[in-house]
Amino acid sequence: MEKCPVCPSQKIAIIGAGAVGATTAYTLMLKNLAAQVVLIDVNETKEEGEVMDIDDILSYVETGSIVGGDFKDAASADIIVLTAGAAQKPGETRLDLVNKNKAICHSIFKSIGKIKPTAIIVVVANPVDIIACLAQQLSGLDSSRVFGTGTSLDTARLRTEIGNALGVSAQSVDGYVLGEHGDSEFDAFSTVSVGGMSIKDLKLSKSKLNEIEKKVKNAAYEIINRKGATFYGIAMTVADIVEAILFDQHKIMPVSVRLNGWNGISGVCLSAPAVICRQGIQKVWPVKLNAFEKKRLQKSAKEIKKYL
């Protein structure tokens, strides 16, 4: 039988075969987003087991293959999803992981070598804002091609909570959680609207909004305390971002990007609404925050700059 000609195809490399990485690989395949998914981990036995398990769904999806690989295989990927790193444990903040995961990030990029210039890197590993900045430096790619998932999942949680409070679908809610993906993040209520109505016109009390913000901020801690890790929500978040990239959707999402004068913040990666397309980040959307929200954004920037 003649071999098929070698043609360009969408290849996604996922670095890290833990709960987040494996669930992300599974989710990407269910959504038929790539011709090939490559799962990479230093624990080759775990990597192999996850590949074997996910391989069983190939007859149900359009993805061509899922394979295990080594770090060099990521160099030729269209999209690299970086999930590898020490996991957050009960009682830990994301910033508690910074030294361990910075060291892991250095090791990974050294092992990958030269990455193709058209690649896009989506950072998931925490603390995501710091690791995104580091990955920009280590990858050699333009900063528009390297960004973190940021507060995209927190934003999904916010929309769900507001939808629940008003008795409407979360898909009818717009608005963002911004800043650090961590304890200094904030719900930017000035950006929230439901069915075309501003949040301020929907008669949610200040105490209810405070309750929603607290629940959103603490969601990951609550899940980790109960089951040890979060992975379904972040896997779907990554899939949404990857879809926006591959289909050139120009979708606005709150991801961790390097800011340059956005609401007075520069030189640090934080979550802001950004237009995502096939080239990565096209631009940061020019949302104007109110004075209170700007102060909270400055607090996030100050917190992250301590670790850069």
VENPE-V588380 format. One record per residue. D_CENTER is the distance of its C-alpha to the mean C-alpha in Angstrom with 1 decimal. Layout:
d_center
D_CENTER
D_CENTER
This chain:
d_center
42.1
40.7
37.2
34.8
34.4
31.3
29.2
25.8
23.1
19.4
18.2
14.8
14.7
12.7
13.6
14.2
16.1
15.7
14.8
11.0
11.8
14.9
13.6
10.9
13.9
16.0
13.9
13.6
17.3
18.2
16.8
18.7
16.3
17.8
21.3
20.3
17.5
18.2
17.3
18.0
18.9
21.7
23.0
24.4
26.1
23.0
21.3
24.5
24.7
21.2
22.1
25.5
24.2
21.7
24.4
26.5
24.6
25.3
28.4
26.4
23.7
23.9
21.8
24.4
23.5
21.3
22.5
22.1
22.2
22.4
20.3
22.6
21.4
18.0
20.0
20.9
17.7
16.5
12.8
11.8
8.8
9.3
9.3
12.8
14.1
16.2
15.1
15.6
19.0
21.0
22.1
19.6
17.2
14.0
16.2
18.7
16.7
16.7
19.8
19.2
15.8
17.0
19.8
17.9
15.8
19.2
20.6
18.1
18.5
22.2
22.4
20.6
22.9
22.9
20.0
21.1
20.7
19.2
16.2
12.6
10.2
6.4
6.0
4.9
8.5
9.9
11.1
7.9
10.0
12.8
11.5
9.9
13.5
15.1
13.5
14.8
18.1
18.4
17.3
19.9
17.9
17.9
15.3
14.5
13.3
11.0
8.0
4.9
1.8
5.3
7.5
6.5
7.5
10.3
11.3
11.8
13.9
15.8
16.8
17.9
20.0
21.6
22.4
24.0
25.9
27.3
27.8
25.8
22.9
19.3
19.1
21.9
20.0
18.3
17.0
14.2
13.2
13.1
13.5
12.3
9.7
13.0
16.6
17.3
14.8
16.9
17.4
18.6
21.3
23.0
20.3
20.7
23.0
24.1
26.1
26.9
28.1
26.8
25.8
28.9
31.2
30.0
31.9
29.2
30.8
29.4
29.6
27.6
24.8
24.8
24.7
21.6
19.8
20.8
19.8
16.2
16.0
17.6
16.0
14.2
17.4
19.5
17.7
17.9
21.5
22.4
20.8
19.4
15.7
12.9
11.5
12.5
10.3
6.9
8.6
9.5
6.3
5.4
9.1
9.3
7.4
9.6
12.5
12.3
12.6
15.3
17.3
17.2
16.7
16.4
14.2
13.4
10.0
9.1
6.7
7.8
10.8
14.2
16.5
20.2
22.3
20.0
21.8
23.6
20.7
20.6
19.6
16.5
12.7
11.8
10.1
12.4
12.8
12.6
14.2
12.3
14.9
16.1
16.5
13.0
13.2
16.6
17.0
15.9
17.6
20.7
20.3
23.1
22.4
25.5
27.1
25.8
22.2
22.8
24.1
21.2
18.9
21.5
21.3
17.6
18.3
21.3
19.6
17.0
19.9
21.8
19.7
19.3
